[in-house]
Amino acid sequence: MKELNPFISNGMLEAILVGGPNDMPVELRTQLVQHGQEKVKIPHYGGHEHFERGDNCLSPIVYMWTGRTRVAE
């Protein structure tokens, strides 16, 4: 795994998304988030994967999978 720079610019941080579906592409598991952002929602196969920030203060910031919602048709 590549080493991440936790501070990008303009208050944006690199974060790693952990858990969720096994078929979620690796490139989606690294995201830019705003400083203090508690939740991340990623569109994936007709739904959204939800991740919440862990209690860690370490770098990189880790968001854990909390569930999935389907897109209403």
C-alpha positions as CSV (number, residue, x, y, z in Angstrom):
1,M,0.0,0.0,0.0
2,K,1.3,3.5,-0.9
3,E,2.1,5.9,1.9
4,L,-0.5,8.7,2.1
5,N,0.1,12.3,2.8
6,P,-2.7,13.1,5.2
7,F,-2.8,16.9,4.5
8,I,-3.5,17.8,0.9
9,S,-4.7,21.4,0.7
10,N,-7.7,23.6,1.5
11,G,-8.5,21.5,4.5
12,M,-8.8,18.3,2.5
13,L,-7.3,15.0,3.9
14,E,-6.7,11.6,2.4
15,A,-8.7,8.8,4.0
16,I,-8.9,5.1,3.7
17,L,-12.3,3.3,3.6
18,V,-12.2,-0.1,5.3
19,G,-14.8,-2.8,5.1
20,G,-17.9,-3.1,2.8
21,P,-18.3,-5.2,-0.3
22,N,-15.4,-7.2,-1.5
23,D,-16.1,-6.1,-5.1
24,M,-15.7,-2.4,-4.3
25,P,-12.8,-1.2,-6.5
26,V,-9.5,-0.5,-4.7
27,E,-9.2,3.0,-6.2
28,L,-12.5,4.0,-4.4
29,R,-11.0,3.0,-1.0
30,T,-8.8,6.1,-0.9
31,Q,-10.8,9.3,-0.8
32,L,-10.3,13.0,-0.2
33,V,-12.4,14.3,2.7
34,Q,-12.9,17.6,4.4
35,H,-11.2,18.1,7.8
36,G,-13.7,17.1,10.4
37,Q,-16.0,15.1,8.0
38,E,-17.6,12.3,9.9
39,K,-19.3,10.3,7.1
40,V,-18.5,9.3,3.5
41,K,-21.0,7.9,1.0
42,I,-19.8,6.1,-2.1
43,P,-22.1,5.2,-5.1
44,H,-21.6,1.5,-5.9
45,Y,-23.8,-0.8,-8.0
46,G,-27.2,0.9,-7.7
47,G,-26.7,1.9,-4.1
48,H,-24.5,3.8,-1.7
49,E,-21.9,2.4,0.7
50,H,-21.7,4.3,4.0
51,F,-18.5,4.8,6.0
52,E,-18.0,6.6,9.3
53,R,-14.8,8.0,10.7
54,G,-13.1,5.8,13.3
55,D,-11.9,7.0,16.7
56,N,-8.3,7.0,15.6
57,C,-6.1,10.1,15.5
58,L,-3.5,8.5,13.3
59,S,-2.6,9.1,9.8
60,P,-4.1,8.1,7.4
61,I,-7.7,8.8,8.6
62,V,-9.7,5.6,8.6
63,Y,-13.4,5.3,7.9
64,M,-15.2,2.1,8.7
65,W,-18.1,0.6,6.7
66,T,-21.5,1.0,8.4
67,G,-23.9,-0.2,5.8
68,R,-25.5,0.1,2.4
69,T,-28.6,1.9,1.1
70,R,-30.2,1.3,-2.3
71,V,-31.0,4.0,-4.7
72,A,-34.8,4.5,-5.0
73,E,-36.2,4.1,-8.5
